[in-house]
Amino acid sequence: MKTENQLQGIFGEETATTILLEKGYKILERNWRCGHLEVDIIAETDDYVVFVEVKTRKATTFGEPEVFVDRQKQRHLIRAAMYFSKFRSISKEIRFDIISVVNGPGKQEVRHIENAFKPKW
């Protein structure tokens, strides 16, 4: 049985996938893993392969969900992107986005933050 937090995360990822599809993105992978690294969604546009971190919260009491994508998480996503790009021979530019989902009593909000951070290759 899944915990409430796991269910909340699944809801956020489903919501994020729907938003991306509505914007015309092609979903390449969901919950892609390489060792201990994981990317929630890997999508593609005409110009980019986009690595998406989805953060879902019930409330913003401790900050907006996207503030929880700290430097360490960014480094993990960058490393995962490097492995994925090599594994799949990606030639397009890479972009890192965050989709922030707040799904709580009295507040439902989804924000797609494109180019949320840039790697220092």
Stockholm file with secondary structure:
# STOCKHOLM 1.0

chainA/1-121         MKTENQLQGIFGEETATTILLEKGYKILERNWRCGHLEVDIIAETDDYVVFVEVKTRKATTFGEPEVFVDRQKQRHLIRAAMYFSKFRSISKEIRFDIISVVNGPGKQEVRHIENAFKPKW
#=GR chainA/1-121 SS CCCHHHHHHHHHHHHHHHHHHHTTCEEEEEEEEETTEEEEEEEECSSEEEEEEEEEESCCTTCCGGGGCCHHHHHHHHHHHHHHHHHHTCCSEEEEEEEEEEEETTEEEEEEETTCCCCCC
#=GC SS_cons         CCCHHHHHHHHHHHHHHHHHHHTTCEEEEEEEEETTEEEEEEEECSSEEEEEEEEEESCCTTCCGGGGCCHHHHHHHHHHHHHHHHHHTCCSEEEEEEEEEEEETTEEEEEEETTCCCCCC
//
